[in-house]
Amino acid sequence: MNPMLEGMLETALYARDLDQAETFYEDVLGLEKIARAANRHVFFRCGPGVLLIFNPEETVKPPAPEALQVPPHGTTGQGHACFRVSGRNIDAMAERLTAAGVTIESEVRWPNGGRSIYFRDPDGNSLECAEAKIWGIQQDI
């Protein structure tokens, strides 16, 4: 049976300070900004997918009648997202983060092979850069 779900299209994190989040994801991580809607959200291209950063105080509000009818959503607390990074780029990303004053919290060498690094965004979300093979996916991008 072929699965109908083909992969993840979007990943969402929440940040109360969108200006700070926008600067971090665009300038420090180097993601391409797709859109920003006032103090509600900022969206970034990330490989074949999209990273959505929402202000949780805004996304719990029902949409206006003339707006797209996306149901209210949100969460509180720190989330987690993992960016797929080739093995040859993990050290370069760690150097980029360190140069920007971002602390690498941990580096893990996984039993399946591959490694990952963990760090935090300005809102405290746990972020990870990892080789795909930590999940048994052998093809790196």
N, C-alpha and C positions, 0 to 999 in steps of 0.2 A: 504494500500500500504506500503510495507517495504521500508524504505529509503536505498538507495545504499551506502550512505556515512555512515561509521561505527564509525567514531570518528576522532580526530586529530592524525596524525602520527608524524608530525614534527611541531615545533614552531621555528621561526627564529628571532633572535635579531642581531643587528649590533654593532660592537665595533672596534674602530680604533687601540686600543692597545690590540692585541690578547694575548700577554704574561700576561698582567694584568688580562684580562678576564679569561684566562685559570687558573691562580692561584685562582681567586675568586670562580669560579664555581666548581673547583675541591677541593680546600682546605677548603674554607669557607662553601659552600653549600653541599659539600660531594658528588657531582655527579661523576659518572664513565666516564672518557674520553674514547671515542671510536676511534677518529682519529684527527690528526692535519695535515694540509697541509700548511707548511711554514707560510706565512703571509696572507693567504687567508681565512682560516676557522679553527675552532676547534669545534668538535661535542661531545656531552655528552649523555649518557643514562639517561633517567628520567622516572622511572616507566616503563610502556609499550610503551612509546614514546621516541622521540629524541629531544634534544634542540640543535639547530644549531646556532653558533655564527660566523657571517661573518664579514670580514673587508669590509666596503662599497666601499673603494677605489679599491679593487681587484675584487669584484663581478660584477661591471659594465663593466668590460672588456670582450669581446667575448672570448669563449673558443678556445684554440689552436686546430687545425684540428685533432690531435691525442688524444685529451682529450675527456672525456664524454661531450656530447653536451647539457649541461645545459644552458638555455638561460641566458643572463646577467640579473641581478636584483639588487635591493638595495634600500636603503632609506636613508634619512638624518634625524637627530633629534633623540629624545629619544623614544624608543618603550615601550611596556608593555607585560609582561607575568605573568601568575598566576600559581603557583605550588599547586597541590592538596596535602593537609596535613590533617591528622586526627586531630580531636579536642584535643586528648590527647597529640599531638606533637607540637601544635602551641607554647605553652610556652617554650618548650625545644628549638625550632628553634629560637625564639626570644632571648633566653639566649645565644645560640651559636653565633648569629649575633652580639649581643652586646659585647660579649667577644672578637670578632674579630674586634671590633671598628666600626661596621656598625650601623648607626643610624636607629632606627625604626621611620618612619615618621608619621605613623598613625596606630591605631587599630580600626577596625570597627566591630560593632555587627549588623548583618544584620536582616531585618524584617522577612525573612524566617527562622531565626535561624542560628546559626553558626557565626563564626567571621573570620576576616582576618587581617593580618598585612602587611604593605607596607614599602618597603625600596628600595635603589638604588644600582645598580652594579657600578663598577668603571667608566664606560662610561656614567653613568647617566640614564640608562634604569630603568623604574619603575617596580619593582618586587613585587609580592604579594604571600603570603602563605595563603591559605584559605581552610576551610572545604567545601566539595562538597555540603552540604545542603544549601549553600548560593544561589545555582541555583536550589534548589528543588530536588537535587539528594541525596537520603537518605543514600545510602550505602557508608560509608567511607572505604578507603583501610587500 
